[in-house]
Amino acid sequence: MKNDEALEREVRASLRASAAHPIPDELVSRIGAIPAGQPPSRGTASRLPRFARFAAELAAAAIVVVAVSAILLARNGGNTPGGPLGPGATSPATPAASAAPAVVATPSPSPSASPAETVAPAAVLGLEPASVTFVSADAGWVLGTGTCAAGPCAAIARTGDGGRTWSPAPAPATAMAQGPGQATSGVSGVRFADPNDGWAFGPDLWATHDGGTTWARVTIPGLAANAPVFALETAGGIVHAAVLDGGSFRVASSPVGSDGWSVSPVRVPVGAGPVPAVQLVLSGAAGWLVENDRTVVGGARLSNGSWVAWTPPCADVVGPAFLAASSPTELAAACDVGLWSNPTGDHLYLSHDGGSTFAPSGTAAPLTTAAMAAMASPSVVVVGGSDGTGSILIATTDAGGTWKVVERLPAGQIADLGFTTATQGVVIVAGAGGSASLLMTRDGGQTWHAVIAGGS
């Protein structure tokens, strides 16, 4: 066997080449006896997708380096100048089974990004973002339009560091859709309940229970095979989907770890048109559904594990309502008062009893029309919409007493807006020209920066 110095040099050379080539079997077999974990063999790695194989080989190389470093430190009394990877090296990656995906190279930060942030062009990830979901401050997925051999298709990217870097991930074998009210097949949204269980939806429904490695098309028992899913959210170990069933909406629910769907008997009628829009909001064991069809048409409420009929806020303002919640009792509704009669602007309505009652709060918000709302805490609400000149985000930190514009967005439609924590939130803006961007906040909605930029 070669001496320590020769072995270390060969390990370093293998690590430098690992991005382009698998770790040599001969080197792996010689290091395999070191009690620091067995790296995957070439046969195992060859069965992985290309990007996963790359991540696994990097992780295996890091394990080898750690093992060799431990031996050298023990034999040399800890005197290894510059560390095993040389001066300035970062800590080795964790094993592939628990590591975040391989890091995507990103350019320099945009002027609006904080020094620690970088912006990944959508072209680098191979998708234009359309929907985003986080299960923690670190783990998230974004769904968007990618390019497959047969043409445009659904594509997914994943982050393990709070959106600072993104990597491609497996996606359902289907097309991207403009939305359930505008397409008869494909998907337009994504939600995950935890690192394993996720769904792509709108109008079709796909599910994964292995972290996105595989996806399967789902049909909900008791509903037509092509019944379109308009909205889907998950909380408290249950996933709920708002599905159009004839002339009304119904809610189907399932435990997150299985496809054991059941359909609530409650029906929320569809309005007069032109296109119904359903919003599903969950917080713990509580939930609410609002159906807008130009104005508020109806709603349902999750109470004691069952969906029941509910009169949503702003049912009498002749305009739509956009709901958000920060807890099972604290709700906010941004309502376009008089939009289809005598417009008086957008107003915030608050509930402190889980939606039983709502009361107007503060002055009119500086919007001409609202599009979505998000609630970080009982006093912090962010509303996305238009002020007549373009798409903007506005925020209040005193429960609607005062408002300020916190971000002027690229031209386009606001497709997703929400908070993962009281400080971290997301918004997607889908541009009219086909480009889309994902922006994030880390200070409760006061500042926003792009983490995936379309049109780059």
Secondary structure, DSSP 8 states (H G I E B T S, - for coil): ---HHHHHHHHHHHHHHTTTS---HHHHHHHTTSSS-----HHHHTTS-HHHHHHHHHHHHHHHHHHHHHHHHHHHTT--TT-TT-TT-------TTTS--------S--TTS-TT---EEHHHHTEEEEEEEESSSS-EEEEEEEEETTEEEEEEEEESSTTSS-EEE---SS-B-S-TTT-SSSB-EEEESSSS-EEEESSSEEEESSTTSS-EE---TTS-TT--EEEEEEETTEEEEEEEETTEEEEEEEETTS---EE-S--EE--SSS--EEEEEEETTEEEEEEESSSEEEEEEEETTEEEEE--TTTTSSS-EEEEESSSS-EEEEEEETTTSS--EEEEEEESSTTS--EEEEEEES-SEEEEEEESSSS-EEEEEE-SSSEEEEEESSTTS--EEEEE--SSEEEEEEESSSS-EEEEEE-TTS-EEEEEESSTTS--EEEEETT-
